[in-house]
Amino acid sequence: MVINNSLEEVKKRENALSIIKNIIETKGRSSLFDLTGLSGGFIASPSEISLLETYVGPAIFEDELQKVGKEHMGGEKILPLNRTSSGILATILTLVSKNSNVVHYLAQLPAHPSIPRSCKLVGANYSETDNFEEFSIPKNTSLVIVTGSTMDHKVIDEEEFRKVIEMAHEKNIPVMVDDASGARLRTVVFNQPKACDLGADIAITSTDKLMPGPRGGLMAGRKDLIDEIKVKVHQFGLEAQPPAVLAMLNGIKNFDETNLLNSFSRKDELFELLNAKYDNFQTTPTGVMISPEGLANEITAEHNLSENDLAFVFSFILLRDYGIITIPAVSMPGASATIRFDLSTNDAFGLDLKDLCKKIESSINKLQEVVINEDECREIVFSF
């Protein structure tokens, strides 16, 4: 095994950041290609930056964020947070009691790990399913959760989405929607309504996913619930700080739907190039991906690595040799190890897709060579 625990996942990420820093210092930013779909950004003018004081910043920027946030997310009130996971945690701390049930429906398992971890923290009984026929809401359920778009960009069926919300509301149970990327992916590419417009009581999105904002969370929903959750947010220091609030505001203002739509059309070209050589790549709404299982099926050399280990080593070869950033190299512990090449990011707009295909092929060939040596694989992942 290359990665054995969460601590090694953290160390893996630290090494990836060191490699990124070295590439920037030695070759320049133009030699990096962030294809994670999580590249985000921090858009701010000098005059705005001068206002980022502890109390001046919120006074200036939070009111405007309420306006543009509601336009982007729907709902009655907006709450900026330091992470989407923070909003999930705060919601569960607020609405879920010990020994109650939390049920979760999503298009494809598994859920983001912050959800079951938060339920465990409060002592709730948590269950999740991606089979709508098996979904039910038992007695003593305090919260129903829906994921709009999974970590691998599998989008929920709109009719099932509506039915889950109706089932919950028939029992007077609030619904929280984890719409991390879905707030844009569902609405722009799949023409679905905003989660709050579908009847969700709470919805939260990641402000760095498929938009030029910072790593942070933006919650929308019923005013009474937002106010309750906001108390818990401030008690535990989960609120977004002034710089993040400003960057969220400008990220939403600068979000361009055409970037998503263009990536939606370009993905087929990249998929056709890869599909001519490999059997296990799949399309996503904004690019292509290969799962750890799929990558394992492409490797013919004998080895003792896990499927996730293969994905981690592959992601580091892409980063080290070609400056291509994918999620497994830089992800937090517990995140999906699926490798996505997202074409909605700024770095992808000018990419020659034939050249990208050649670099992916070269990296898979390199992976074929090193998998027979576990020590060499560990060195690739952990040694800068």
C-alpha positions as YAML, in Angstrom:
chain: A
units: angstrom
residues:
- id: 1
  name: MET
  ca: [0.00, 0.00, 0.00]
- id: 2
  name: VAL
  ca: [1.18, 3.51, -0.84]
- id: 3
  name: ILE
  ca: [-1.50, 5.41, 1.12]
- id: 4
  name: ASN
  ca: [-2.53, 3.69, 4.36]
- id: 5
  name: ASN
  ca: [-4.37, 6.33, 6.38]
- id: 6
  name: SER
  ca: [-5.62, 9.92, 6.54]
- id: 7
  name: LEU
  ca: [-2.27, 11.22, 7.80]
- id: 8
  name: GLU
  ca: [-0.55, 9.88, 4.70]
- id: 9
  name: GLU
  ca: [-3.24, 11.53, 2.58]
- id: 10
  name: VAL
  ca: [-2.33, 14.84, 4.21]
- id: 11
  name: LYS
  ca: [1.39, 14.26, 3.60]
- id: 12
  name: LYS
  ca: [0.63, 13.32, 0.00]
- id: 13
  name: ARG
  ca: [-1.16, 16.63, -0.45]
- id: 14
  name: GLU
  ca: [1.72, 18.56, 1.14]
- id: 15
  name: ASN
  ca: [4.13, 17.00, -1.33]
- id: 16
  name: ALA
  ca: [1.89, 17.88, -4.25]
- id: 17
  name: LEU
  ca: [1.81, 21.51, -3.12]
- id: 18
  name: SER
  ca: [5.63, 21.50, -2.91]
- id: 19
  name: ILE
  ca: [5.82, 20.24, -6.49]
- id: 20
  name: ILE
  ca: [3.37, 22.93, -7.62]
- id: 21
  name: LYS
  ca: [5.44, 25.62, -5.89]
- id: 22
  name: ASN
  ca: [8.62, 24.37, -7.53]
- id: 23
  name: ILE
  ca: [7.04, 24.38, -10.99]
- id: 24
  name: ILE
  ca: [5.87, 27.96, -10.52]
- id: 25
  name: GLU
  ca: [9.29, 29.11, -9.23]
- id: 26
  name: THR
  ca: [11.32, 27.35, -11.92]
- id: 27
  name: LYS
  ca: [9.05, 27.36, -14.98]
- id: 28
  name: GLY
  ca: [6.30, 29.90, -14.24]
- id: 29
  name: ARG
  ca: [2.55, 29.66, -13.75]
- id: 30
  name: SER
  ca: [1.98, 29.00, -17.44]
- id: 31
  name: SER
  ca: [3.56, 25.55, -17.00]
- id: 32
  name: LEU
  ca: [0.78, 24.46, -14.64]
- id: 33
  name: PHE
  ca: [-2.58, 23.15, -15.83]
- id: 34
  name: ASP
  ca: [-5.20, 22.91, -13.11]
- id: 35
  name: LEU
  ca: [-7.82, 20.51, -14.48]
- id: 36
  name: THR
  ca: [-9.50, 19.73, -11.16]
- id: 37
  name: GLY
  ca: [-12.54, 21.91, -11.73]
- id: 38
  name: LEU
  ca: [-11.76, 23.34, -8.28]
- id: 39
  name: SER
  ca: [-9.25, 25.97, -9.30]
- id: 40
  name: GLY
  ca: [-11.33, 28.85, -8.01]
- id: 41
  name: GLY
  ca: [-9.67, 32.22, -7.67]
- id: 42
  name: PHE
  ca: [-9.57, 35.51, -5.79]
- id: 43
  name: ILE
  ca: [-10.86, 38.45, -7.77]
- id: 44
  name: ALA
  ca: [-10.41, 41.79, -5.99]
- id: 45
  name: SER
  ca: [-9.45, 45.33, -6.86]
- id: 46
  name: PRO
  ca: [-6.88, 47.29, -4.79]
- id: 47
  name: SER
  ca: [-9.63, 49.54, -3.45]
- id: 48
  name: GLU
  ca: [-11.62, 46.49, -2.28]
- id: 49
  name: ILE
  ca: [-8.57, 44.90, -0.66]
- id: 50
  name: SER
  ca: [-7.99, 48.09, 1.35]
- id: 51
  name: LEU
  ca: [-11.37, 47.49, 3.03]
- id: 52
  name: LEU
  ca: [-10.62, 43.96, 4.25]
- id: 53
  name: GLU
  ca: [-10.57, 44.80, 7.93]
- id: 54
  name: THR
  ca: [-12.19, 42.60, 10.56]
- id: 55
  name: TYR
  ca: [-15.38, 44.66, 10.87]
- id: 56
  name: VAL
  ca: [-15.22, 47.00, 7.87]
- id: 57
  name: GLY
  ca: [-15.09, 44.10, 5.40]
- id: 58
  name: PRO
  ca: [-18.33, 42.42, 6.50]
- id: 59
  name: ALA
  ca: [-20.10, 45.76, 6.74]
- id: 60
  name: ILE
  ca: [-19.20, 46.59, 3.15]
- id: 61
  name: PHE
  ca: [-19.41, 43.25, 1.35]
- id: 62
  name: GLU
  ca: [-21.90, 40.99, 3.17]
- id: 63
  name: ASP
  ca: [-24.97, 43.03, 2.21]
- id: 64
  name: GLU
  ca: [-24.10, 42.85, -1.47]
- id: 65
  name: LEU
  ca: [-23.33, 39.14, -1.13]
- id: 66
  name: GLN
  ca: [-26.89, 38.67, 0.12]
- id: 67
  name: LYS
  ca: [-28.18, 40.12, -3.14]
- id: 68
  name: VAL
  ca: [-25.97, 38.29, -5.63]
- id: 69
  name: GLY
  ca: [-25.99, 35.11, -3.53]
- id: 70
  name: LYS
  ca: [-29.77, 34.88, -3.64]
- id: 71
  name: GLU
  ca: [-29.69, 35.46, -7.39]
- id: 72
  name: HIS
  ca: [-27.20, 32.59, -7.73]
- id: 73
  name: MET
  ca: [-28.69, 30.17, -5.18]
- id: 74
  name: GLY
  ca: [-32.28, 31.25, -4.52]
- id: 75
  name: GLY
  ca: [-33.62, 31.16, -0.97]
- id: 76
  name: GLU
  ca: [-34.51, 33.86, 1.53]
- id: 77
  name: LYS
  ca: [-31.11, 34.43, 3.12]
- id: 78
  name: ILE
  ca: [-27.41, 33.75, 2.44]
- id: 79
  name: LEU
  ca: [-24.70, 32.59, 4.84]
- id: 80
  name: PRO
  ca: [-21.00, 32.58, 3.80]
- id: 81
  name: LEU
  ca: [-18.80, 29.91, 5.39]
- id: 82
  name: ASN
  ca: [-15.15, 28.95, 5.36]
- id: 83
  name: ARG
  ca: [-15.89, 25.58, 3.71]
- id: 84
  name: THR
  ca: [-18.86, 23.69, 2.34]
- id: 85
  name: SER
  ca: [-18.04, 21.03, 4.92]
- id: 86
  name: SER
  ca: [-18.38, 23.72, 7.60]
- id: 87
  name: GLY
  ca: [-21.92, 24.46, 6.47]
- id: 88
  name: ILE
  ca: [-22.80, 20.77, 6.47]
- id: 89
  name: LEU
  ca: [-21.38, 20.38, 9.96]
- id: 90
  name: ALA
  ca: [-23.16, 23.48, 11.28]
- id: 91
  name: THR
  ca: [-26.48, 22.36, 9.80]
- id: 92
  name: ILE
  ca: [-26.23, 18.90, 11.36]
- id: 93
  name: LEU
  ca: [-25.13, 20.35, 14.71]
- id: 94
  name: THR
  ca: [-28.18, 22.63, 14.60]
- id: 95
  name: LEU
  ca: [-30.93, 20.38, 13.28]
- id: 96
  name: VAL
  ca: [-29.95, 16.82, 14.18]
- id: 97
  name: SER
  ca: [-30.35, 15.33, 17.64]
- id: 98
  name: LYS
  ca: [-28.61, 12.34, 19.15]
- id: 99
  name: ASN
  ca: [-30.08, 8.95, 18.15]
- id: 100
  name: SER
  ca: [-32.29, 10.52, 15.46]
- id: 101
  name: ASN
  ca: [-32.09, 9.43, 11.82]
- id: 102
  name: VAL
  ca: [-30.49, 11.22, 8.91]
- id: 103
  name: VAL
  ca: [-31.27, 9.80, 5.47]
- id: 104
  name: HIS
  ca: [-29.42, 10.79, 2.31]
- id: 105
  name: TYR
  ca: [-30.27, 10.30, -1.35]
- id: 106
  name: LEU
  ca: [-27.72, 10.83, -4.10]
- id: 107
  name: ALA
  ca: [-27.24, 9.79, -7.70]
- id: 108
  name: GLN
  ca: [-24.19, 7.66, -6.99]
- id: 109
  name: LEU
  ca: [-22.51, 6.49, -3.80]
- id: 110
  name: PRO
  ca: [-20.56, 7.48, -1.81]
- id: 111
  name: ALA
  ca: [-21.54, 10.77, -0.18]
- id: 112
  name: HIS
  ca: [-18.97, 13.41, 0.67]
- id: 113
  name: PRO
  ca: [-17.28, 12.17, 3.87]
- id: 114
  name: SER
  ca: [-18.14, 15.36, 5.79]
- id: 115
  name: ILE
  ca: [-21.78, 14.23, 5.94]
- id: 116
  name: PRO
  ca: [-21.43, 10.86, 7.71]
- id: 117
  name: ARG
  ca: [-18.62, 12.28, 9.86]
- id: 118
  name: SER
  ca: [-20.84, 15.13, 11.06]
- id: 119
  name: CYS
  ca: [-23.66, 12.69, 11.83]
- id: 120
  name: LYS
  ca: [-21.28, 10.52, 13.81]
- id: 121
  name: LEU
  ca: [-20.17, 13.56, 15.78]
- id: 122
  name: VAL
  ca: [-23.71, 14.22, 17.03]
- id: 123
  name: GLY
  ca: [-24.53, 10.53, 17.54]
- id: 124
  name: ALA
  ca: [-27.15, 10.31, 14.77]
- id: 125
  name: ASN
  ca: [-28.05, 7.22, 12.77]
- id: 126
  name: TYR
  ca: [-26.96, 7.86, 9.19]
- id: 127
  name: SER
  ca: [-27.90, 6.02, 6.00]
- id: 128
  name: GLU
  ca: [-27.39, 6.74, 2.32]
- id: 129
  name: THR
  ca: [-28.61, 5.23, -0.92]
- id: 130
  name: ASP
  ca: [-28.42, 5.83, -4.66]
- id: 131
  name: ASN
  ca: [-31.36, 3.53, -5.39]
- id: 132
  name: PHE
  ca: [-34.53, 5.60, -5.41]
- id: 133
  name: GLU
  ca: [-36.72, 2.50, -5.03]
- id: 134
  name: GLU
  ca: [-34.97, 1.77, -1.73]
- id: 135
  name: PHE
  ca: [-35.15, 5.32, -0.38]
- id: 136
  name: SER
  ca: [-37.44, 5.78, 2.61]
- id: 137
  name: ILE
  ca: [-37.78, 8.11, 5.57]
- id: 138
  name: PRO
  ca: [-38.13, 6.22, 8.87]
- id: 139
  name: LYS
  ca: [-39.64, 7.51, 12.07]
- id: 140
  name: ASN
  ca: [-37.55, 9.84, 14.20]
- id: 141
  name: THR
  ca: [-35.81, 11.35, 11.16]
- id: 142
  name: SER
  ca: [-34.50, 14.84, 11.85]
- id: 143
  name: LEU
  ca: [-32.95, 15.69, 8.47]
- id: 144
  name: VAL
  ca: [-33.13, 14.54, 4.85]
- id: 145
  name: ILE
  ca: [-30.10, 15.22, 2.67]
- id: 146
  name: VAL
  ca: [-29.91, 15.30, -1.11]
- id: 147
  name: THR
  ca: [-26.74, 15.61, -3.18]
- id: 148
  name: GLY
  ca: [-27.30, 17.57, -6.37]
- id: 149
  name: SER
  ca: [-24.09, 16.50, -8.07]
- id: 150
  name: THR
  ca: [-21.70, 13.92, -6.64]
- id: 151
  name: MET
  ca: [-17.95, 14.25, -6.17]
- id: 152
  name: ASP
  ca: [-17.60, 12.63, -9.61]
- id: 153
  name: HIS
  ca: [-20.23, 14.95, -11.18]
- id: 154
  name: LYS
  ca: [-23.05, 12.44, -11.36]
- id: 155
  name: VAL
  ca: [-26.17, 14.65, -11.44]
- id: 156
  name: ILE
  ca: [-29.40, 13.71, -9.69]
- id: 157
  name: ASP
  ca: [-32.55, 13.10, -11.71]
- id: 158
  name: GLU
  ca: [-34.80, 16.15, -11.31]
- id: 159
  name: GLU
  ca: [-37.99, 14.15, -10.84]
- id: 160
  name: GLU
  ca: [-36.40, 12.06, -8.07]
- id: 161
  name: PHE
  ca: [-35.06, 15.28, -6.55]
- id: 162
  name: ARG
  ca: [-38.56, 16.71, -6.36]
- id: 163
  name: LYS
  ca: [-40.05, 13.50, -4.94]
- id: 164
  name: VAL
  ca: [-37.50, 13.27, -2.13]
- id: 165
  name: ILE
  ca: [-38.28, 16.84, -1.10]
- id: 166
  name: GLU
  ca: [-42.01, 16.13, -1.19]
- id: 167
  name: MET
  ca: [-41.59, 12.95, 0.89]
- id: 168
  name: ALA
  ca: [-39.65, 14.88, 3.53]
- id: 169
  name: HIS
  ca: [-42.04, 17.80, 3.67]
- id: 170
  name: GLU
  ca: [-45.04, 15.50, 4.02]
- id: 171
  name: LYS
  ca: [-43.46, 14.51, 7.35]
- id: 172
  name: ASN
  ca: [-42.38, 18.08, 8.22]
- id: 173
  name: ILE
  ca: [-38.71, 17.17, 7.96]
- id: 174
  name: PRO
  ca: [-36.25, 19.77, 6.60]
- id: 175
  name: VAL
  ca: [-34.19, 19.03, 3.51]
- id: 176
  name: MET
  ca: [-30.55, 20.05, 3.08]
- id: 177
  name: VAL
  ca: [-29.02, 19.90, -0.39]
- id: 178
  name: ASP
  ca: [-25.29, 19.38, -0.82]
- id: 179
  name: ASP
  ca: [-25.01, 21.29, -4.10]
- id: 180
  name: ALA
  ca: [-21.25, 21.79, -4.04]
- id: 181
  name: SER
  ca: [-20.81, 21.81, -7.82]
- id: 182
  name: GLY
  ca: [-24.48, 21.16, -8.60]
- id: 183
  name: ALA
  ca: [-25.56, 24.76, -8.01]
- id: 184
  name: ARG
  ca: [-23.93, 25.49, -11.37]
- id: 185
  name: LEU
  ca: [-23.64, 22.09, -13.05]
- id: 186
  name: ARG
  ca: [-27.30, 21.16, -12.56]
- id: 187
  name: THR
  ca: [-28.68, 24.55, -13.45]
- id: 188
  name: VAL
  ca: [-26.47, 25.54, -16.38]
- id: 189
  name: VAL
  ca: [-25.71, 22.25, -18.12]
- id: 190
  name: PHE
  ca: [-28.81, 20.25, -17.15]
- id: 191
  name: ASN
  ca: [-31.28, 23.15, -16.97]
- id: 192
  name: GLN
  ca: [-32.58, 22.15, -13.54]
- id: 193
  name: PRO
  ca: [-34.03, 24.73, -11.13]
- id: 194
  name: LYS
  ca: [-32.09, 26.04, -8.16]
- id: 195
  name: ALA
  ca: [-32.35, 23.73, -5.15]
- id: 196
  name: CYS
  ca: [-34.28, 26.29, -3.11]
- id: 197
  name: ASP
  ca: [-36.67, 26.81, -6.00]
- id: 198
  name: LEU
  ca: [-37.34, 23.06, -5.93]
- id: 199
  name: GLY
  ca: [-38.35, 23.40, -2.29]
- id: 200
  name: ALA
  ca: [-35.14, 22.62, -0.42]
- id: 201
  name: ASP
  ca: [-34.97, 24.24, 3.00]
- id: 202
  name: ILE
  ca: [-31.18, 24.59, 2.95]
- id: 203
  name: ALA
  ca: [-28.72, 24.39, 0.05]
- id: 204
  name: ILE
  ca: [-24.98, 24.85, 0.11]
- id: 205
  name: THR
  ca: [-22.43, 25.21, -2.67]
- id: 206
  name: SER
  ca: [-18.64, 25.34, -2.93]
- id: 207
  name: THR
  ca: [-17.53, 28.73, -4.21]
- id: 208
  name: ASP
  ca: [-14.41, 27.35, -5.92]
- id: 209
  name: LYS
  ca: [-16.15, 24.62, -7.93]
- id: 210
  name: LEU
  ca: [-16.77, 25.49, -11.57]
- id: 211
  name: MET
  ca: [-16.56, 29.20, -10.76]
- id: 212
  name: PRO
  ca: [-13.78, 31.77, -10.12]
- id: 213
  name: GLY
  ca: [-14.29, 32.06, -6.36]
- id: 214
  name: PRO
  ca: [-12.33, 31.09, -3.24]
- id: 215
  name: ARG
  ca: [-12.38, 27.79, -1.40]
- id: 216
  name: GLY
  ca: [-15.43, 28.39, 0.73]
- id: 217
  name: GLY
  ca: [-19.08, 27.58, 1.21]
- id: 218
  name: LEU
  ca: [-22.20, 29.58, 0.45]
- id: 219
  name: MET
  ca: [-25.45, 28.54, 2.10]
- id: 220
  name: ALA
  ca: [-28.93, 29.63, 1.07]
- id: 221
  name: GLY
  ca: [-32.38, 28.80, 2.32]
- id: 222
  name: ARG
  ca: [-35.17, 29.58, 4.74]
- id: 223
  name: LYS
  ca: [-34.43, 32.63, 6.85]
- id: 224
  name: ASP
  ca: [-35.44, 30.99, 10.13]
- id: 225
  name: LEU
  ca: [-33.15, 28.01, 9.58]
- id: 226
  name: ILE
  ca: [-30.26, 30.15, 8.31]
- id: 227
  name: ASP
  ca: [-30.51, 32.26, 11.46]
- id: 228
  name: GLU
  ca: [-30.39, 29.16, 13.68]
- id: 229
  name: ILE
  ca: [-27.45, 27.70, 11.78]
- id: 230
  name: LYS
  ca: [-25.64, 31.04, 11.83]
- id: 231
  name: VAL
  ca: [-25.57, 30.94, 15.63]
- id: 232
  name: LYS
  ca: [-23.80, 27.58, 15.54]
- id: 233
  name: VAL
  ca: [-21.47, 28.81, 12.80]
- id: 234
  name: HIS
  ca: [-20.25, 31.69, 14.94]
- id: 235
  name: GLN
  ca: [-20.01, 29.56, 18.08]
- id: 236
  name: PHE
  ca: [-17.52, 27.26, 16.34]
- id: 237
  name: GLY
  ca: [-15.70, 29.78, 14.13]
- id: 238
  name: LEU
  ca: [-17.01, 28.34, 10.87]
- id: 239
  name: GLU
  ca: [-17.91, 31.66, 9.24]
- id: 240
  name: ALA
  ca: [-16.14, 33.02, 6.15]
- id: 241
  name: GLN
  ca: [-13.69, 35.80, 6.89]
- id: 242
  name: PRO
  ca: [-13.80, 39.17, 5.05]
- id: 243
  name: PRO
  ca: [-11.30, 38.24, 2.27]
- id: 244
  name: ALA
  ca: [-13.30, 35.10, 1.43]
- id: 245
  name: VAL
  ca: [-16.59, 37.03, 1.48]
- id: 246
  name: LEU
  ca: [-15.19, 39.56, -1.00]
- id: 247
  name: ALA
  ca: [-13.84, 36.80, -3.24]
- id: 248
  name: MET
  ca: [-17.18, 34.96, -3.12]
- id: 249
  name: LEU
  ca: [-18.98, 38.14, -4.12]
- id: 250
  name: ASN
  ca: [-16.70, 38.77, -7.09]
- id: 251
  name: GLY
  ca: [-16.57, 35.09, -8.01]
- id: 252
  name: ILE
  ca: [-20.34, 35.00, -8.43]
- id: 253
  name: LYS
  ca: [-20.31, 38.29, -10.34]
- id: 254
  name: ASN
  ca: [-17.69, 36.91, -12.74]
- id: 255
  name: PHE
  ca: [-19.21, 33.46, -13.16]
- id: 256
  name: ASP
  ca: [-19.67, 32.87, -16.90]
- id: 257
  name: GLU
  ca: [-22.10, 30.15, -17.90]
- id: 258
  name: THR
  ca: [-20.57, 29.93, -21.38]
- id: 259
  name: ASN
  ca: [-17.39, 28.41, -19.91]
- id: 260
  name: LEU
  ca: [-19.36, 25.43, -18.65]
- id: 261
  name: LEU
  ca: [-21.26, 25.09, -21.90]
- id: 262
  name: ASN
  ca: [-18.04, 25.22, -23.95]
- id: 263
  name: SER
  ca: [-16.45, 22.50, -21.83]
- id: 264
  name: PHE
  ca: [-19.61, 20.45, -22.28]
- id: 265
  name: SER
  ca: [-19.01, 20.43, -26.04]
- id: 266
  name: ARG
  ca: [-15.21, 19.92, -25.92]
- id: 267
  name: LYS
  ca: [-15.41, 16.90, -23.62]
- id: 268
  name: ASP
  ca: [-16.58, 14.67, -26.49]
- id: 269
  name: GLU
  ca: [-13.47, 15.45, -28.52]
- id: 270
  name: LEU
  ca: [-11.17, 14.51, -25.65]
- id: 271
  name: PHE
  ca: [-13.18, 11.39, -24.89]
- id: 272
  name: GLU
  ca: [-12.97, 10.21, -28.51]
- id: 273
  name: LEU
  ca: [-9.18, 10.64, -28.49]
- id: 274
  name: LEU
  ca: [-8.80, 8.66, -25.27]
- id: 275
  name: ASN
  ca: [-11.43, 6.09, -26.16]
- id: 276
  name: ALA
  ca: [-9.42, 5.16, -29.24]
- id: 277
  name: LYS
  ca: [-6.65, 3.92, -26.96]
- id: 278
  name: TYR
  ca: [-8.36, 2.93, -23.71]
- id: 279
  name: ASP
  ca: [-11.56, 1.23, -22.59]
- id: 280
  name: ASN
  ca: [-12.24, 2.81, -19.21]
- id: 281
  name: PHE
  ca: [-12.43, 6.57, -19.62]
- id: 282
  name: GLN
  ca: [-15.88, 8.11, -19.16]
- id: 283
  name: THR
  ca: [-17.36, 11.50, -19.91]
- id: 284
  name: THR
  ca: [-18.43, 13.92, -17.21]
- id: 285
  name: PRO
  ca: [-20.60, 16.97, -17.89]
- id: 286
  name: THR
  ca: [-17.46, 19.13, -18.20]
- id: 287
  name: GLY
  ca: [-14.69, 16.74, -19.19]
- id: 288
  name: VAL
  ca: [-13.55, 13.14, -18.91]
- id: 289
  name: MET
  ca: [-12.62, 10.95, -15.98]
- id: 290
  name: ILE
  ca: [-11.22, 7.57, -15.11]
- id: 291
  name: SER
  ca: [-12.12, 5.88, -11.84]
- id: 292
  name: PRO
  ca: [-9.58, 3.98, -9.74]
- id: 293
  name: GLU
  ca: [-11.28, 0.77, -10.84]
- id: 294
  name: GLY
  ca: [-11.11, 1.80, -14.48]
- id: 295
  name: LEU
  ca: [-7.45, 2.74, -14.19]
- id: 296
  name: ALA
  ca: [-6.70, -0.64, -12.62]
- id: 297
  name: ASN
  ca: [-8.31, -2.31, -15.62]
- id: 298
  name: GLU
  ca: [-5.92, -0.46, -17.94]
- id: 299
  name: ILE
  ca: [-2.82, -1.68, -16.09]
- id: 300
  name: THR
  ca: [-1.50, -4.99, -17.39]
- id: 301
  name: ALA
  ca: [1.66, -5.25, -15.28]
- id: 302
  name: GLU
  ca: [1.49, -7.37, -12.12]
- id: 303
  name: HIS
  ca: [1.50, -5.33, -8.91]
- id: 304
  name: ASN
  ca: [0.27, -5.21, -5.31]
- id: 305
  name: LEU
  ca: [-1.12, -1.67, -5.27]
- id: 306
  name: SER
  ca: [-4.71, -0.86, -4.40]
- id: 307
  name: GLU
  ca: [-6.94, 0.81, -6.97]
- id: 308
  name: ASN
  ca: [-6.75, 4.10, -5.08]
- id: 309
  name: ASP
  ca: [-2.96, 3.83, -4.89]
- id: 310
  name: LEU
  ca: [-2.83, 3.55, -8.67]
- id: 311
  name: ALA
  ca: [-4.86, 6.75, -8.95]
- id: 312
  name: PHE
  ca: [-2.57, 8.58, -6.52]
- id: 313
  name: VAL
  ca: [0.61, 7.51, -8.34]
- id: 314
  name: PHE
  ca: [-0.92, 8.37, -11.72]
- id: 315
  name: SER
  ca: [-1.91, 11.83, -10.49]
- id: 316
  name: PHE
  ca: [1.63, 12.52, -9.27]
- id: 317
  name: ILE
  ca: [3.15, 11.42, -12.58]
- id: 318
  name: LEU
  ca: [0.81, 13.83, -14.38]
- id: 319
  name: LEU
  ca: [1.80, 16.62, -11.99]
- id: 320
  name: ARG
  ca: [5.53, 15.97, -11.84]
- id: 321
  name: ASP
  ca: [6.08, 15.34, -15.56]
- id: 322
  name: TYR
  ca: [3.53, 17.64, -17.16]
- id: 323
  name: GLY
  ca: [2.29, 20.11, -14.54]
- id: 324
  name: ILE
  ca: [-1.24, 18.69, -14.78]
- id: 325
  name: ILE
  ca: [-3.09, 19.05, -11.47]
- id: 326
  name: THR
  ca: [-5.80, 16.48, -10.79]
- id: 327
  name: ILE
  ca: [-7.81, 15.97, -7.62]
- id: 328
  name: PRO
  ca: [-6.13, 12.83, -6.17]
- id: 329
  name: ALA
  ca: [-2.78, 14.62, -5.86]
- id: 330
  name: VAL
  ca: [-4.11, 17.63, -3.93]
- id: 331
  name: SER
  ca: [-7.29, 16.30, -2.30]
- id: 332
  name: MET
  ca: [-8.22, 16.24, 1.36]
- id: 333
  name: PRO
  ca: [-8.47, 12.89, 3.22]
- id: 334
  name: GLY
  ca: [-11.47, 10.82, 2.18]
- id: 335
  name: ALA
  ca: [-12.09, 12.55, -1.15]
- id: 336
  name: SER
  ca: [-12.78, 10.55, -4.28]
- id: 337
  name: ALA
  ca: [-9.67, 9.20, -6.01]
- id: 338
  name: THR
  ca: [-11.30, 9.42, -9.42]
- id: 339
  name: ILE
  ca: [-9.12, 11.38, -11.83]
- id: 340
  name: ARG
  ca: [-11.03, 14.09, -13.68]
- id: 341
  name: PHE
  ca: [-9.73, 16.20, -16.53]
- id: 342
  name: ASP
  ca: [-12.12, 19.12, -16.25]
- id: 343
  name: LEU
  ca: [-12.25, 21.39, -19.29]
- id: 344
  name: SER
  ca: [-14.20, 24.21, -17.61]
- id: 345
  name: THR
  ca: [-11.14, 25.69, -15.89]
- id: 346
  name: ASN
  ca: [-9.17, 28.69, -17.15]
- id: 347
  name: ASP
  ca: [-6.10, 26.55, -17.74]
- id: 348
  name: ALA
  ca: [-8.08, 24.24, -20.02]
- id: 349
  name: PHE
  ca: [-9.44, 26.87, -22.40]
- id: 350
  name: GLY
  ca: [-6.31, 27.07, -24.55]
- id: 351
  name: LEU
  ca: [-5.23, 23.45, -24.28]
- id: 352
  name: ASP
  ca: [-4.60, 21.41, -27.40]
- id: 353
  name: LEU
  ca: [-6.66, 18.32, -26.66]
- id: 354
  name: LYS
  ca: [-4.48, 16.08, -28.85]
- id: 355
  name: ASP
  ca: [-1.44, 17.17, -26.85]
- id: 356
  name: LEU
  ca: [-3.30, 16.57, -23.59]
- id: 357
  name: CYS
  ca: [-4.21, 13.08, -24.77]
- id: 358
  name: LYS
  ca: [-0.54, 12.34, -25.53]
- id: 359
  name: LYS
  ca: [0.47, 13.45, -22.03]
- id: 360
  name: ILE
  ca: [-2.20, 11.27, -20.44]
- id: 361
  name: GLU
  ca: [-1.02, 8.32, -22.55]
- id: 362
  name: SER
  ca: [2.61, 8.92, -21.60]
- id: 363
  name: SER
  ca: [1.66, 9.07, -17.92]
- id: 364
  name: ILE
  ca: [-0.24, 5.78, -18.12]
- id: 365
  name: ASN
  ca: [2.78, 4.20, -19.82]
- id: 366
  name: LYS
  ca: [4.99, 5.46, -17.00]
- id: 367
  name: LEU
  ca: [2.53, 4.06, -14.46]
- id: 368
  name: GLN
  ca: [2.77, 0.69, -16.18]
- id: 369
  name: GLU
  ca: [6.54, 0.77, -15.65]
- id: 370
  name: VAL
  ca: [6.59, 1.75, -11.97]
- id: 371
  name: VAL
  ca: [3.73, -0.28, -10.49]
- id: 372
  name: ILE
  ca: [5.96, -3.33, -10.17]
- id: 373
  name: ASN
  ca: [8.09, -1.42, -7.63]
- id: 374
  name: GLU
  ca: [6.10, -0.27, -4.61]
- id: 375
  name: ASP
  ca: [9.05, 1.65, -3.16]
- id: 376
  name: GLU
  ca: [9.39, 3.67, -6.34]
- id: 377
  name: CYS
  ca: [5.65, 4.40, -6.24]
- id: 378
  name: ARG
  ca: [5.92, 5.67, -2.67]
- id: 379
  name: GLU
  ca: [8.84, 7.87, -3.70]
- id: 380
  name: ILE
  ca: [6.77, 9.38, -6.52]
- id: 381
  name: VAL
  ca: [3.95, 10.24, -4.13]
- id: 382
  name: PHE
  ca: [5.92, 11.35, -1.07]
- id: 383
  name: SER
  ca: [9.37, 12.53, -2.22]
- id: 384
  name: PHE
  ca: [9.70, 15.98, -3.70]
...
